[in-house]
Amino acid sequence: QHNANYDNNRVGDNAGDGTGIALDAATLNMYGGSVSYNCGDEKCSTNEAGQTAAADGGGIGGRVGSLVNLYGGKITHNWTGGFGGGVCLWNSQGKLTGAEITNNEAGYGGGIAIAGCKAQNPNGDSDEVFSKLAMTGGQIAYNEAKTRYDNTSTGVGGGICAGTSGRPNGSILDLKGGQIYQ
């Protein structure tokens, strides 16, 4: 069994983000437990009109200044055709110190995707909003990036995808420990 997530009110972009856990300007401190078997892509997210779309954050989706602190637990067997099979940070911050992010799948960032849009503040400066992941422990393993679930196209960043071509600025990846492997 799995969770499936979509938003019937958005035409052309029908998948809801954060299929397992969705955060909007919120904080998640995960010390244990698991976020598993969530689906946010065309395999399982179809609205009443039969339209499909890919969510971002198959397991956990953090948006709009959210804080995702992963001290322990497991994020495993989640999938989405969008960004971040395990975790997606859109204009959000994350810490990975002890959790296991394994066997997840997404088009971009099978384990984790971080992407941010530098926004202008009223003074005209940019750098106000960005995404950052600081990894000091934990593991990211056996994740896959593919843009179609029938394996006809490969994606970007099996373990981690930082930034996107459409939003090239604003992603910071700070690796000081932990393990990333296939």
N, C-alpha and C positions, 0 to 999 in steps of 0.2 A: 504494500500500500504506500501511497505517496500523496503529498499535497500538490495541487496544481493551482496556478494563479493567473488570472487574466482580468482585464478591466473592460467590461462591455461598453463603457461610455466613451472610449477613445477610438476613433476610426483610424485604421492604418497603423496603430501602435497599441495592440490590445492586451499585451501581457503586463501584469502588475509586477513591480520590482520587489525583491526580497521574498522569494517564495516560501522559505521556511520562517524567517524572521525579517520583518521590514522595519527599518528605523528611519525616521525623518526628524532631524535635529534632536536626536535622542542618544543615550549612552547605553551600551551593552557591556557588562563585565561577565565573561564566561569563565568559570573556574572548573567546571566538569560537565558531565552529561554529553549529549550528542545532538547534532542537527543533521538528519539523514533522510535520504530518499525523497527529496523534493524536486519537482520538475517545473521549469519555467520556459519551455520552448514548444515548438510545433508538435512534439510528441504528445503533449498533454494539455496545452493551453489553447483551446479553441473556444471562441465566444458563441453566442446564440446564432449569429449570422454565418457561422462556419469559417470565420477568419482566424488566422493564426499569427502569432508574433512571438518574439523572444524577449523574455524578461532579463533583467540584470540582477545578479545575485541569486543563484539557484538555492544556496543554503541561507546566506545572510546578505541582505542588501542595506548598506548604510548610505544615506543621502543627506544633503543640505546641512553639513556641519555636524554629522553624527560622530560619535566616538565608539569604536569597536575594539575592546580590550580582550584578547584571547589568552588567558592565563593557563587554561587547561581544557580538557574535553576533546571531542572529536567532531569534525565536520567532514562527512563522508557520504559518497554515493548520491550527490546532488548533481543536477544537470540543467543547462540552459543553452539556448542558441545565441544568447547575448554575451554580456561581460560577466566574468566571475562565477564559475561553476560552484565553488565553495563559498567565496566571499567577494563582494563587489563594494568598493569604496568610491563613490561619486562625490567629489567635494567634501570628503570626510577624512578622518584620521583613524589609524589602526595601530595596535601593538600586538605582536605575536611573540609570546615568551614561553609558551609551553604546550599549546594545543597541537593536535594532529589534523592536518588538512589533506585527506587522501581520497583517491578514486572518484574525483569529481570531473565534470566535463562541461566545457563551454566553447563558444566560438572564439573568445578572446580571454585568456587567463583561466585555464582549466581549474587551477587551485584558487588563485586570487587575481583580481583585476583592480588596478587603481587608476583612476582618471579624474582630472579636474579641469575646470575652466577658470582661468584667471579672470576675475571680474573687476570692473572698474568701480572704485568708490566715488563718492561725490566730488572729490578733489581731482579726479582724473587719473589717479594712480592705479596701477594694476597690482597683482600679487595678493589681493585680498582673500580670495578663495582658492584652495587647492586641496589635493589629496596627498596623504602621506602614509606610508607603511614603515614602521620601525620593527625589524625582526631581530631579536636577541636570543631566541630559543625556539623550540618546537620543530615540527617537520612539515614539509610540503612534498608529498610523494605520490607517484602513480596517478597523476592527474593528466587529462588530455585536452588539447585544443583542436577543435574541428568545427567548421562552419556549417556543416550539414550532418544530421544524425545518420545518414546513410553512407557516411565515409567517402563521399565523392569529392570533398574539398577539405583542405587542411586549414586550421585556424592559426592563431598567433599566441605563443606563450603557454606551453603546457603547464608549467608550474606557476609562473607569475607573468602578467602582462602589465606594463606600466606605460600609461599614455596611449593616445590613439592618433592616427593621422588627421582625423577631423578636429581633434582637440589636443594639439601637440604640447601645449604649455600646462604647467600646473601639477605635474605628478612627481612625487619624491619617493624614492625607494632607498631606505637606509638599512643595510644588512650588516649586522655585527655578530651574528651567531645563528645557531639552528642549522637545519639540514634541508636542502632542496635536491631531490633526486628522482630518477625514474625507475 
